[in-house]
Amino acid sequence: RSAAFAALVRQDVGFFDDPKNGPGGLTTTLARQTFQVAQMTGLSAGNAAGAAFAMILGLTLGFIGSWKLALAILAMVPFLMMAMAIVFKATMG
C-alpha cells in the first residue's frame, strides 16, 4: 500500500489533469487495489497454510500410530481433493 501511494505521489502534474485521475477516483482505485491484494494473500493464504500443516501433522501421527491405516488414508487424499474442488467450484460459481 505504501509503495502504491508513493508511486501515485511521484506522478507528473499532467497525470492529475485527466478527469479519471481526480482525488475521488484515485482514492477509490487505491482502496480497491489494497482490498484485492488483501483478499489474495490474507485469510485464504492463512487457511491454506493451516490446512497443509494439519494434513502433514495428521499423516505423521498416523504413520507413527499405524502405518497401514495411514497408507489407506493417504490413498483417499486425491478423492478428497476432487470432492473439495467440486464443493469450491459450486460455492464460488
Disulfide bonds with the S-S distance in Angstrom:
none
